[in-house]
């Protein structure tokens, strides 16, 4: 039986594609509070490199790759591609391959008020889990301006699972 990847440290980053990297960067910097670490690009290939390495159309162009950091946690990569006919809307949360990014906050009410003050669509009211391993967790989804789903989470006193075992889940508060 395998013990997993040899030498695994943990999650380094997550990456996702946005329709307008400058607008997405403004949102993540000005509304969320992230910072830009670096950017590179464009990436253009005349052969099948894009297909072989990224499983995208061989003529796809990565206009810009921008790495951001949001306080304590894995970095994330924003990609803006140039490819005629590429899908411009994110998958629904129920679609295979759909993703979301969760941000841990200390004060859920203050964070939701901040998002709403910036015109961000918050999807319903925060939900607090009252039983099971996630007891103590409060969460709510919200949408980036390009409709990508994001999430706020807060569990100032921990969740049932982390009260039983403080190392069960990684936490940006523990860094």
C-alpha positions, 0 to 999 in steps of 0.5 A: 500500500502506498503512503502517497507522494514521496517527500510531500510537504503539502499544498503549494498553490491553486490555480484558476483561469479568469476572463480579465486578469487585471479586473480579477487582480483588482478584486483580489487585491482591493476587496479581498486583501491579497497581494501580487507576488509576481507575473510572467507571460505571455506563453505562446507555442507553435507546436503541441506544447500547450496540448501536451503540458496543459491539455488545452488547444495547441494555439491557446495563448496564456496572456498572463500568469499572475501569482497572488498571496492572501495572508497565510495560506497557499498562493494562487495563480491567475491565468488569462488565456487568449483562445477564440471560442473558449468558454467564458462562464465558470462551471456550476458548483455541481459540475465535475471539475468545478472549484471554489476558494475558501477564505478564513475570516475572524468575524463573519458578519464584518466580512459579509458587510465588507463584501456587500459594501463593495457590491459583491453578491453574497449567496444567502445568509451565513450557515452555522453547522450545529452537529457533526465534524464541522460543528462550529463552522460558519460559512457563506458563498459569494461570487467574484465579478466573473461569477466564480464561486468563493467562500468565507469560513469562520470557526473561531472556537474550532470545529468539532473535528479540530477540537478532537484533534487540533492537527486534523485540518490545516489552518491559516491561523496556525501559521 
